[in-house]
Amino acid sequence: MIRKLIAAAAFAVAMTPVALAQDGPKFSSTTSTFAAILDNAEAKAALDKVFPGTSEAPELQPAMEMTPDAVKAFAPEIFTEEKLKELDAELAKIK
């Protein structure tokens, strides 16, 4: 399923703007790219807690500049609203 996600996401990478958070959590599924999440050990752990194995999936490479929320359009069965809220709750714990 990750392969399906990444194949579709690769086409949208250049067209996806990423908003910068001014106040609020340091990381978020709507404002943080996968690259930013993976660059932080705590955020990476949060991603793997909610989506096990995602940080190590080679298929993620084309979507590195996308947010998890943007990727849900390509893999809604994986990146559900419920799972993204769970990810946001985990990411909000990071100071």
Backbone as numpy.savetxt, mean C-alpha at the origin, in Angstrom:
# Nx Ny Nz CAx CAy CAz Cx Cy Cz
-2.88 -14.05 -7.18 -3.69 -12.86 -7.18 -2.84 -11.60 -7.18
-1.68 -11.69 -6.53 -0.78 -10.54 -6.50 -0.32 -10.22 -7.92
-0.10 -11.24 -8.74 0.33 -11.03 -10.13 -0.71 -10.23 -10.90
-1.97 -10.56 -10.70 -3.07 -9.84 -11.35 -3.05 -8.38 -10.92
-2.87 -8.16 -9.64 -2.81 -6.82 -9.09 -1.68 -6.01 -9.71
-0.51 -6.57 -9.74 0.65 -5.85 -10.22 0.58 -5.59 -11.72
0.11 -6.55 -12.48 0.00 -6.36 -13.92 -0.91 -5.19 -14.24
-2.03 -5.12 -13.58 -2.97 -4.02 -13.81 -2.43 -2.71 -13.25
-1.77 -2.77 -12.12 -1.26 -1.57 -11.47 -0.14 -0.92 -12.27
0.64 -1.70 -12.96 1.77 -1.16 -13.71 1.33 -0.12 -14.73
0.14 -0.29 -15.29 -0.36 0.66 -16.27 -0.78 1.98 -15.66
-1.08 1.98 -14.37 -1.60 3.18 -13.74 -0.56 3.94 -12.91
0.62 3.40 -12.77 1.63 4.01 -11.90 1.89 5.47 -12.27
2.10 5.76 -13.50 2.43 7.12 -13.91 1.26 8.08 -13.77
0.05 7.56 -13.73 -1.13 8.42 -13.67 -1.67 8.61 -12.26
-1.06 8.03 -11.26 -1.60 8.08 -9.91 -0.90 9.14 -9.08
-1.57 10.25 -8.76 -0.97 11.25 -7.88 -1.00 10.77 -6.44
0.00 11.12 -5.69 0.05 10.74 -4.29 -0.02 12.02 -3.46
-1.06 12.13 -2.66 -1.22 13.30 -1.80 -0.24 13.23 -0.64
0.22 14.38 -0.22 1.12 14.44 0.93 0.33 14.84 2.16
0.45 14.07 3.20 -0.27 14.37 4.44 0.42 15.51 5.17
-0.34 16.49 5.60 0.23 17.60 6.34 0.10 17.38 7.83
-1.04 16.92 8.25 -1.28 16.58 9.64 -1.85 15.18 9.67
-1.72 14.54 10.80 -2.27 13.20 10.90 -1.18 12.17 10.98
-1.54 10.93 10.67 -0.57 9.84 10.81 0.62 10.00 9.87
1.71 9.44 10.29 2.94 9.47 9.48 2.76 8.66 8.20
2.02 7.55 8.28 1.76 6.69 7.13 0.26 6.45 7.01
-0.19 6.23 5.78 -1.60 5.97 5.53 -1.73 5.21 4.22
-2.79 4.41 4.10 -3.02 3.66 2.87 -3.40 4.58 1.71
-3.79 5.82 2.00 -4.18 6.74 0.94 -3.10 7.74 0.57
-2.10 7.93 1.44 -1.07 8.94 1.16 0.34 8.37 1.04
0.56 7.15 1.50 1.90 6.57 1.49 2.03 5.54 0.37
3.09 5.68 -0.40 3.34 4.69 -1.45 3.89 3.41 -0.82
3.84 2.34 -1.60 4.44 1.10 -1.12 5.93 1.31 -0.86
6.60 2.12 -1.70 8.03 2.38 -1.50 8.27 3.03 -0.14
7.46 4.02 0.21 7.62 4.69 1.50 7.34 3.73 2.65
6.32 2.92 2.51 5.98 1.95 3.55 7.11 0.95 3.73
7.66 0.46 2.65 8.72 -0.55 2.75 10.05 0.02 3.22
10.22 1.33 3.10 11.44 1.97 3.57 11.47 2.15 5.09
10.37 1.91 5.75 10.28 2.06 7.19 9.98 0.69 7.80
10.81 0.24 8.71 10.67 -1.11 9.27 9.32 -1.30 9.97
8.86 -0.31 10.70 7.57 -0.44 11.40 6.40 -0.49 10.42
6.47 0.36 9.39 5.40 0.38 8.39 5.40 -0.92 7.58
6.58 -1.41 7.27 6.69 -2.68 6.55 6.08 -3.81 7.36
6.36 -3.82 8.66 5.79 -4.85 9.55 4.27 -4.74 9.59
3.76 -3.52 9.59 2.30 -3.32 9.59 1.70 -3.85 8.30
2.34 -3.58 7.18 1.87 -4.08 5.88 1.82 -5.60 5.88
2.89 -6.22 6.36 2.94 -7.68 6.38 1.99 -8.30 7.39
1.67 -7.56 8.44 0.70 -8.07 9.41 -0.69 -8.15 8.78
-1.05 -7.12 8.02 -2.38 -7.07 7.42 -2.44 -7.84 6.10
-1.37 -7.75 5.32 -1.28 -8.43 4.03 -0.02 -9.30 4.04
-0.07 -10.46 4.67 1.13 -11.31 4.83 1.83 -11.60 3.50
3.15 -11.39 3.53 3.98 -11.71 2.37 4.03 -10.65 1.30
3.24 -9.62 1.42 3.19 -8.59 0.37 4.53 -7.88 0.19
5.21 -7.58 1.28 6.47 -6.83 1.17 7.54 -7.60 0.42
7.45 -8.92 0.41 8.45 -9.75 -0.25 8.02 -10.20 -1.65
6.82 -9.85 -2.06 6.32 -10.30 -3.37 7.00 -9.53 -4.50
7.69 -10.22 -5.41 8.35 -9.53 -6.51 7.36 -8.81 -7.42
6.12 -9.27 -7.41 5.09 -8.64 -8.25 4.75 -7.23 -7.78
5.17 -6.87 -6.59 4.88 -5.54 -6.06 5.73 -4.45 -6.72
6.86 -4.81 -7.30 7.79 -3.83 -7.84 7.15 -2.79 -8.78
6.31 -3.16 -9.73 5.72 -2.14 -10.61 4.78 -1.17 -9.90
4.33 -1.52 -8.71 3.38 -0.67 -7.98 4.03 0.10 -6.84
5.34 0.16 -6.81 6.03 0.79 -5.69 5.67 2.26 -5.49
5.33 2.97 -6.55 4.98 4.38 -6.43 3.48 4.61 -6.28
2.75 3.54 -6.09 1.30 3.64 -5.85 1.02 3.46 -4.37
-0.15 3.94 -3.95 -0.59 3.72 -2.58 -1.40 2.42 -2.53
-1.50 1.82 -1.36 -2.36 0.64 -1.25 -3.81 0.94 -1.67
-4.28 2.13 -1.34 -5.64 2.51 -1.71 -5.81 2.57 -3.23
-4.81 3.06 -3.94 -4.89 3.13 -5.41 -4.89 1.74 -6.02
-4.19 0.82 -5.41 -4.08 -0.53 -5.93 -5.38 -1.31 -5.78
-6.22 -0.89 -4.84 -7.49 -1.63 -4.63 -8.35 -1.65 -5.88
-8.20 -0.68 -6.76 -8.96 -0.67 -8.01 -8.59 -1.85 -8.91
-7.39 -2.36 -8.74 -6.91 -3.45 -9.58 -7.04 -4.82 -8.92
-7.16 -4.83 -7.60 -7.30 -6.09 -6.87 -8.23 -5.89 -5.68
-9.49 -5.59 -5.95 -10.42 -5.31 -4.85 -10.67 -6.49 -3.93
-10.42 -7.71 -4.42 -10.60 -8.88 -3.57 -9.48 -9.03 -2.55
-8.35 -8.38 -2.79 -7.23 -8.41 -1.85 -7.23 -7.15 -0.99
-7.26 -5.99 -1.64 -7.20 -4.71 -0.94 -8.61 -4.19 -0.69
-9.31 -4.87 0.20 -10.68 -4.49 0.52 -10.68 -3.26 1.44
-11.82 -2.59 1.52 -11.94 -1.44 2.42 -11.64 -1.86 3.86
-12.13 -3.01 4.25 -11.90 -3.51 5.61 -10.41 -3.71 5.88
-9.71 -4.32 4.94 -8.27 -4.57 5.12 -7.48 -3.26 5.10
-7.89 -2.32 4.25 -7.20 -1.03 4.21 -7.41 -0.26 5.51
-8.60 -0.35 6.10 -8.84 0.29 7.40 -7.98 -0.37 8.48
-7.85 -1.68 8.38 -6.98 -2.40 9.32 -5.53 -1.95 9.16
-5.09 -1.80 7.91 -3.74 -1.31 7.66 -3.56 0.10 8.22
-4.53 0.97 8.00 -4.45 2.33 8.52 -4.36 2.34 10.05
-5.09 1.45 10.70 -5.03 1.36 12.16 -3.63 0.95 12.61
-3.02 0.02 11.91 -1.66 -0.40 12.25 -0.64 0.72 11.96
-0.81 1.38 10.82 0.11 2.45 10.45 0.00 3.65 11.40
-1.20 3.88 11.93 -1.41 5.02 12.83 -0.66 4.85 14.15
-0.26 3.65 14.47 0.49 3.39 15.71 1.93 3.86 15.60
2.39 4.13 14.39 3.79 4.53 14.16 3.93 6.01 14.49
4.87 6.32 15.32 5.11 7.72 15.71 6.30 8.30 15.01
